[in-house]
Amino acid sequence: MESSTLIAQLLSLVYIIIGLGILADTTRYRSLFESMLGNQVFLFLAGILSLVIGFVIVKFHNTWQADWSVLITVIGWIALVKGVLLIVSPDALLKQAHYWLEHLQLVALVTIVLGLALGYMGFVA
């Protein structure tokens, strides 16, 4: 359970900070994300990073227990698949990404809630 706690702590900080940043300056973040989506080199490097992070989480935390830690496993698998798709077929994700750009404040709120849940599990529970 120690790896679950550490990963939850790390992800909670990342998710909360990014979510708050988006809410604080949605226009800036929308512009930033649009720029990133239009950059093939960025998409390739993001794919490699996502693949590596997803692989590490899945390799060291592939637990399917009926408790909160399964959320970390699911996040790892999502990151792994996202990384593969960004490398092999980035266009498959671009339509979805543009959809989420239209709902960026909702994305920020969901990200913050996920971060708070992981933070509670990682720091408090």
N, C-alpha and C positions, 0 to 999 in steps of 0.2 A: 504494500500500500504506500510505501515511501515514494516510489516513482510516480504514483497517481497524485500524491500531494504536491510534489515538486512541479510536475507538468501543469497541474491545475493552478498553482501559484503563478507560474510564468505566463501561461495563457491568459489568466485573469487580468494581469497587469497590461498585457499587450491589447487585449480586447477593450478594456475600459478606457485606456488612454486614446486608442484610435477612435472609439465611439464618441468620446467627449470632444476630440478634435474635430470630427465631422460635424457634430452639433454646433460647436463654437464658430465654425466658418465653413458652412456647407458649400458655398460658392467656390471657395478656394479648393476644397477637396474634390468637388465635381470636376473642376478644370484639371486638377492633378490626375485624377483617374482617367479622364478622357485622353489626356496626353499619354499616359501609360498604355492605354488600350491601343493607341495608334502607333506604338513603337514596337516593331517586331523583335528587336534585340532585347528589350525589356521583357516581353512576353516569354522569350526563350529562357532568359536568366531566371525569371519568376517561376517558370516551369521546373527548372533544375532545383531551385531553392525549395519549392513546394514538394517536389519528389523526395529530396533528402530529408526534410523535416517529417514528412509523412512516413517515410521508410523507418526513420529512427523511432518514431512513436509506435508504429506497428511492430517493429522488431522487439522493442523492449517493453511494450505495454499492450499486447494483443490479448486482452482479457475480456471475456464476455460474461462477466458476473452480473447478477441482478441487483446492482447498486449504482451509485452515481459515477463510479469510475469507468463504466462502459461509455460514457459520453466522451472521454478522452480517446478511447479506442476508435469510436466513430469519427471524431475529428481527425485522427491520424489517417484513417482510410480515405476520408474525403480529401485530405491534403495529398495523399499518394495518387489517387485517381486524377485529381486536378492537375498535378504535376505532369503525369503522363499525357493528359489531354493537351495541356499547354505546349508540350514539346512536339507531340505527334500531330495534333489537329487543333490549333488554337482557335480556328473559326467556329468550332463546336461550342466554345465557351463565350465567344464575343457577343453573340445575340443575347445570351442570358446576362452578361455583364452590363450591356447597354440598358436592359430592362431595369436592373437594380439601380443604375445611375438615376433613373427617373424617380426612384423611391428611396433616395439616399438617406433621408432622415429616419425612415422606418428601419433601414439597414443599421443605422447608428444605434437606434433604440434596442433592436434585437441584439446587436453586438455588446452593448453595455449590460443588458440583462444576462446574457450568457457569461460575460466577464464577472458580473457580481455573483452569479451562481457558482462559477468555478472558484472565485475568490473565497466565498463562504466555505466551500468544501475543502479548499486548500489551506486556508489560514485559520478558520474557526472550528469547523467540525472535527 
